[in-house]
Amino acid sequence: MTISFSDFSKLDIRIGKIIDVQDFPEARKPAYKLTIDFGNIGIKKSSAQIRNYKVSDLIGMKIVAVTNFEPKQVANFMSDVLVLGAMTDNGVILLTPSLPEKTVPGDKIA
């Protein structure tokens, strides 16, 4: 399916920094509950099927997420944003900025 550039431009895609990770045993598929700092747009939460990562590796990681989707109920948790990743044979690999030290939470993806 092809979309127009104006459709794509409706997405608000930003850099976020993971500040907390919790197990999510209520999810149907193995997942974590993430708390993510998006700077000027605030703290948001997301459910992510990224159990191939250690919690210690996720804390402080800068990620890329769509921040303007409607919130989605996942089991007993409300997910505010969609964290982006590549679906691979090794699980979901998170999209991250190539120079994380040069980005800040809230930076817009252009």
C-alpha positions as a printed Julia matrix, in Angstrom:
110×3 Matrix{Float64}:
  0.0     0.0    0.0
  1.25    3.46  -0.89
  0.59    6.48   1.32
  1.02   10.14   0.54
  3.71   12.33   2.08
  0.94   14.27   3.83
 -0.19   10.99   5.48
  3.37   10.29   6.65
  3.81   13.86   7.93
  0.92   13.29  10.37
  3.16   10.96  12.38
  4.99   12.54  15.29
  8.17   10.44  15.55
 10.62   11.42  18.27
 13.67   10.41  20.26
 12.91    9.13  23.74
 15.09    7.92  26.6
 14.03    4.8   28.51
 13.99    5.65  32.21
 12.26    2.58  33.68
 11.59   -1.02  32.64
  9.2    -3.42  34.37
  8.27   -7.02  33.64
  4.82   -7.41  32.07
  3.62  -10.93  32.96
 -0.01  -10.09  32.05
  0.87   -9.6   28.36
 -0.03  -12.45  25.98
  3.46  -12.42  24.48
  6.6   -11.76  26.56
  6.97   -7.99  26.95
  8.21   -5.17  29.13
  6.45   -2.04  30.37
  8.64    0.91  29.43
  8.61    4.42  30.87
 10.14    6.83  28.36
 11.18   10.47  28.7
 10.31   12.55  25.62
 11.61   15.86  26.96
  9.23   18.72  26.2
  6.26   16.4   25.5
  6.65   14.55  28.78
  6.92   11.03  30.15
  5.06    8.33  28.2
  4.57    4.59  28.64
  4.76    1.74  26.16
  4.45   -2.02  26.08
  7.19   -3.59  23.98
  7.96   -7.19  23.0
 11.71   -6.75  23.4
 12.55   -9.51  25.87
 15.74  -10.21  23.9
 17.19   -7.16  25.74
 18.38   -7.13  29.36
 16.7    -4.55  31.58
 20.12   -3.12  32.45
 20.84   -2.53  28.73
 17.51   -0.74  28.19
 17.76    1.78  31.03
 19.16    5.02  29.57
 18.84    3.81  25.95
 17.63    6.38  23.43
 14.96    4.97  21.14
 12.67    6.11  18.31
  8.89    6.09  18.83
  5.65    7.33  17.29
  4.19    9.6   19.95
  0.82   10.6   18.51
 -1.07    7.32  18.16
 -4.2     6.88  20.25
 -3.39    5.12  23.55
 -3.84    1.36  23.3
 -4.94   -1.01  26.06
 -2.58   -3.99  26.36
 -3.87   -6.37  29.05
 -4.12   -4.17  32.18
 -1.74   -1.48  30.86
 -2.32    1.62  28.72
  0.38    2.1   26.07
  0.84    5.75  25.01
  3.47    5.42  22.27
  4.72    2.9   19.72
  8.41    2.13  20.09
  9.9     1.32  16.68
 12.07   -1.68  15.91
 13.04   -4.11  13.19
 11.35   -7.52  13.27
 14.22  -10.01  12.9
 14.85  -13.71  13.43
 16.53  -12.63  16.69
 13.49  -10.73  17.96
 12.68   -7.05  17.74
 15.78   -4.85  17.41
 15.07   -1.31  18.59
 15.68    1.65  16.3
 18.14    4.03  17.97
 19.92    7.21  16.88
 23.37    6.5   15.41
 24.86    9.33  17.52
 22.81    9.13  20.74
 25.06   11.62  22.55
 24.05   14.28  20.01
 20.31   13.84  20.57
 18.02   14.8   23.43
 14.65   13.38  24.42
 11.93   15.01  22.36
 14.01   15.57  19.23
 11.74   15.14  16.19
 12.56   12.65  13.47
 12.59   14.39  10.09
